[in-house]
Amino acid sequence: MIMDILLISECFLIIALIVFSFATLRIITYKSTSMGLIGTSSFTLALTLLLVAVGTIYNIGFFKDIALALLLLGIVGTIAYAAVMRRAG
């Protein structure tokens, strides 16, 4: 009973993250650089959470390592891009 509720909630989370990913792809395509940066960061977060959810359901061996690396590289890339844009502007 508990496992069924957990599986249903994880499936609902995956569907919500897919919808969120489509919304962030729409944000990425705006002409503003800051909106593209926000969209890319949000897409990285959604992809990381999607990887964790799918890895939990299917018991993938090293999904946490990949998700952590993806999340850290996304944050580092965002900070580096913001620093470059701050110097340019």
N, C-alpha and C positions, 0 to 999 in steps of 0.2 A: 504494500500500500504506500509506504513512504517512498520507496524507490520509483514507483509510478509517478508520484507527484514531482519528484526531483527530475525525472526524465522529461516530463511535460514542461516543467519550468525551464529546463535547459533548451528544449526545442523552441519554446516561446522566445527565449533570449537570442537564439540564433536567428530567428525570423526578424526580431527587432533590430539586431545588428546589421542584417542584410539591408533592411529599409534605411537604417542610418547611414550605411555605406553609400547607397544611391544618393542620399541627400548630400553627403559630403562630396561626392563626385560632381554634383551640381554646383556646390560652393566653389570647388576648385576651378571650374570653368569661367568664373567671373573675371573681368578684366583687371580688377584691382590686385596688386601684388599682396597686400595684407590679407585679402580674402582667400587668395590661393594658399598662403601660408597657413592660415587657420584651417582651411579645408584639408590640406595635406596632413597636418598634425592630427586632426580629427579622424581622418581615414586610417592613419597609422594606429591610433588607439582602437578603432573599431576592428581592424584586422587582427590586432593582438588579442583582444577579448574574444573574437571569433575563434582564433586558434586555440585559446585556452578552453573554451566551451567544447569545441569538437574534440580536442585532445582528452578531455575528461570523459566524454561519452564513449569514445572508442579506445581508451587506454593506450594512447600513443606514448612511446617510450620517453622521448626527450622534448616534448612540446613546450615545457616550461622554460627550458634553456633558449629555445628559438624565440619564444614570446618575449622573454626578458631582453634578449639582444635586439630584437626589433623595436621594442619600446625605448630602450636606451639610445639606439641610433637615431630614432625619430626625434627624441628630445635634443640630442646633441646637434642634429641637423637644423632643427628649428632655432636653437640658440645661435648657432654659427651664422645662419642666414640673417637673423635679426641684427646681429652685430655688424655684418657687412652692410646691410641696408642703413644702419644708423650712421656709419662712417660716410656712406655715399650721400646721404641726405642731410 
